[in-house]
Amino acid sequence: MAPRANRPPPALAVHRATPADAAIMAAIHATSFIPPWDESAIMQLIASPGVLCLIGSAAEIVATPAGLLIARRAADEAELLTLAVAPPYRRAGLGRALLKQAIADLRASGATQLFLEVDEGNTAALALYHAFGARPVGHRPGYYESGANAVIFSLALSESPSDDGQIAEEPYEDQR
């Protein structure tokens, strides 16, 4: 059951995905991206070292898997590979809950910087990333299959007050 505007928001839960979650994660991904990642691709990511796979649920009567986040860590850097929330559950805080948990888990694993790319027309995602303090550091023209441009963001995960999340180099722009 999806949340309704006149009802309080559902309780949210986020946990690490297991191989048993791959099919529902593929279904959620398909609600947000073309081409979607299939169950096999998600299963491989879940099994890969250094990959964080989270699934989020909205609980009203029973927990309904409704969102996912997949990030990959290498050394002290991480990359957000995908974040999706099924349409009936958007604007209920599930994307925020997934990103908050990912930041905590990545920070605990030793990552100090998170990079991500987002369609420059995805205003909801842009607002979410800005709310967490992410800063634009680059641009990729025509990055998505649709031809849409991507904005590259960097988010400092370090708790050090001297780390402002900025990159010392000039922003990188992919010339694809």
Secondary structure, DSSP 8 states (H G I E B T S, - for coil): ----TTS---EEEEEE--GGGHHHHHHHHHTT-SS---HHHHHHHHHSTTEEEEEEEEESSSEEEEEEEEEEEETTEEEEEEEEE-GGGTTTTHHHHHHHHHHHHHHHTT--EEEEEEETT-HHHHHHHHHTT-EEEEEETT-STTS--EEEEEEE----TT--S--SS-------
